[in-house]
Amino acid sequence: MADRVRTAPTPDFLGKPTLTGERVLLRPVTADDVPALLPMFRDTEATRLTGSHGEDEPDETRLRAWYDTRWHQNDRLDLAVVERATGDVIGEAVLNEWDPGNESCGFRICLVPASFGQGLGTEATRLIVGHGFEELGLHRISLEVYAFNPRARRVYEKVGFVPEGVLRDALLWEGERVDAVVMSMLAPEWFRHGGRPEAAGRGRR
């Protein structure tokens, strides 16, 4: 049986890439990006949609110390999302929770509130997910999205994430218990549609 076990190459999470799209660029996040990212942590709606229980006021010093270590992580990839038209850092996109035995990762993305609804998160998601499958050799990328965040769910579906199930009452937020939808994408799906399942479906007609 042992000779049937396939050993996959270990993803190079220490190779921190720069990924360029039409409207956004993803690059390694640094401590110097913290001032631009602070609105993400301070906005009450952003913290609600991500279910981020924590301090009322984020500690910039601690955030800088944490982001300063992102270069050295060999089991995750933290990238800043930069709007190309302005050069502004508008958020972060992350592959995390690397599971080597199953060749899988988690995914999360968060943008500063002023960047919502412009399609920038959709493009950033395609860039980092494509990197995960095409360069890191992942088989599965998964995420959780809360039931009160249909806008984010639509972005994930547009890129090709598929709902798998519901984590009931996964979040307690201000006295309300909220379900979380588990979604994932598999490598064969990505290579079939390249993050544009609707376009791929029209092409088969």
C-alpha positions in Angstrom: 0.0 0.0 0.0 2.8 2.4 0.8 4.0 2.6 -2.8 0.5 3.9 -3.8 0.7 6.9 -1.7 1.5 10.0 -3.8 3.7 12.6 -2.1 2.7 16.1 -3.4 5.4 18.8 -3.6 5.3 21.1 -0.6 3.9 24.5 -1.7 6.4 27.4 -1.6 4.6 29.7 0.9 7.9 31.5 1.5 8.0 32.7 -2.1 5.8 35.7 -1.6 4.6 36.7 -5.1 3.3 39.9 -6.7 0.1 39.1 -8.7 -1.1 41.7 -11.3 -4.6 42.0 -12.6 -6.4 44.7 -14.6 -7.5 46.8 -11.7 -5.7 45.4 -8.6 -2.3 44.1 -7.7 -1.5 41.7 -4.9 1.8 41.9 -3.2 3.3 40.8 0.1 1.7 42.7 3.0 4.0 44.6 5.4 3.8 46.5 8.6 3.9 49.7 6.7 0.5 48.8 5.2 -1.2 48.9 8.7 -2.3 52.6 8.5 -4.1 51.9 5.2 -5.7 48.7 6.6 -6.9 50.2 9.9 -10.3 51.2 8.5 -10.9 47.5 7.9 -10.5 46.9 11.7 -12.3 50.0 12.8 -15.4 49.8 10.7 -18.4 48.3 12.6 -20.0 46.8 9.5 -16.8 45.2 8.3 -16.2 43.6 11.7 -19.8 42.4 11.7 -19.6 40.8 8.2 -16.4 39.0 9.1 -17.6 38.0 12.6 -14.5 39.6 14.2 -15.0 39.6 17.9 -12.2 41.7 19.5 -11.1 45.0 20.9 -13.3 48.1 20.3 -10.1 49.9 19.1 -7.4 48.0 17.3 -3.9 48.3 18.7 -1.8 49.6 15.8 1.4 48.6 17.5 0.3 45.0 17.9 -1.0 45.0 14.3 2.4 46.2 13.0 4.2 43.6 15.0 1.9 40.9 13.5 2.1 42.1 9.9 5.9 42.4 10.2 6.1 38.6 10.5 4.1 37.8 7.4 7.2 37.5 5.2 8.5 34.6 7.3 5.4 32.3 7.3 6.0 29.0 5.5 2.4 27.7 5.8 0.3 30.7 4.7 0.3 33.6 2.2 -0.8 37.1 3.2 -1.0 39.6 0.4 -2.0 43.3 0.3 -4.6 44.3 -2.2 -3.6 47.4 -4.1 -5.8 49.4 -6.4 -3.7 50.0 -9.5 -5.3 53.3 -10.5 -4.4 55.0 -7.2 -1.7 52.8 -5.7 -3.7 52.6 -2.5 -3.7 49.6 -0.3 -7.4 48.7 0.0 -7.3 45.3 1.8 -5.8 41.9 2.2 -6.2 38.5 0.7 -5.0 35.4 2.5 -4.5 31.7 2.0 -4.2 30.1 5.4 -4.8 26.9 7.5 -2.6 24.9 5.2 -3.4 21.2 5.5 -0.5 19.3 4.0 -2.1 15.9 4.3 -5.0 17.0 2.2 -3.3 19.6 0.0 -5.9 22.2 1.0 -6.0 25.8 2.4 -8.5 28.2 3.8 -9.2 31.6 2.1 -10.3 34.9 3.4 -10.4 38.4 2.0 -11.3 41.8 3.5 -11.4 45.2 1.9 -11.6 48.7 3.5 -15.2 49.8 3.4 -14.7 52.5 0.7 -13.7 49.8 -1.8 -16.9 47.7 -1.5 -19.0 47.1 -4.5 -16.5 47.9 -7.3 -15.5 44.5 -8.4 -12.0 44.8 -6.9 -12.6 42.0 -4.4 -13.7 39.7 -7.2 -10.5 40.3 -9.2 -8.3 39.9 -6.1 -10.0 36.6 -5.2 -9.4 35.3 -8.7 -5.7 36.3 -8.5 -4.9 34.6 -5.2 -7.1 31.5 -5.8 -5.5 31.1 -9.2 -2.0 31.3 -7.6 -3.1 28.7 -5.1 -4.1 26.2 -7.7 -1.6 26.9 -10.5 1.6 27.7 -8.6 1.2 26.2 -5.1 -0.4 23.0 -6.4 -3.4 23.1 -4.0 -6.3 20.7 -4.5 -8.9 22.4 -2.4 -9.5 26.0 -1.2 -12.3 26.6 1.3 -14.0 29.5 3.1 -16.9 30.3 5.4 -19.3 33.1 4.8 -22.0 34.3 7.2 -25.7 34.2 6.3 -26.0 38.0 6.7 -23.3 38.6 4.0 -25.0 37.7 0.7 -22.8 40.2 -1.2 -19.7 38.3 -0.3 -21.3 35.0 -1.1 -22.2 36.2 -4.6 -18.6 37.2 -5.2 -17.4 33.8 -4.2 -20.0 32.1 -6.4 -19.0 34.3 -9.3 -15.4 33.1 -8.9 -16.4 29.5 -8.7 -16.8 28.6 -5.0 -19.5 26.0 -4.5 -21.7 25.8 -1.3 -21.1 22.6 0.6 -23.2 22.9 3.8 -24.2 25.1 6.7 -22.6 25.5 10.1 -25.7 26.2 12.2 -25.5 29.1 14.7 -21.7 29.3 14.0 -21.6 33.0 15.1 -23.1 34.8 18.1 -23.2 38.4 17.2 -24.9 40.9 19.5 -27.3 38.3 20.8 -28.1 36.9 17.3 -27.0 33.4 16.3 -26.0 33.3 12.7 -25.3 30.4 10.3 -22.2 30.1 8.2 -22.1 28.6 4.8 -19.1 26.5 3.9 -17.9 26.9 0.3 -15.0 25.4 -1.6 -13.3 25.2 -5.0 -11.3 22.2 -6.3 -8.4 22.3 -8.6 -10.2 20.5 -11.5 -13.0 23.1 -11.3 -10.5 26.0 -11.4 -8.7 24.5 -14.4 -12.0 24.1 -16.2 -13.4 27.6 -15.7 -10.4 29.8 -14.6 -12.5 31.5 -12.0 -15.3 32.4 -14.4 -17.8 29.5 -14.2 -20.7 31.5 -15.8 -18.6 32.3 -18.9 -17.5 28.7 -19.1 -21.1 27.5 -18.9 -22.1 29.8 -21.8 -19.3 28.5 -23.8 -20.6 24.9 -23.6 -23.9 25.8 -25.2 
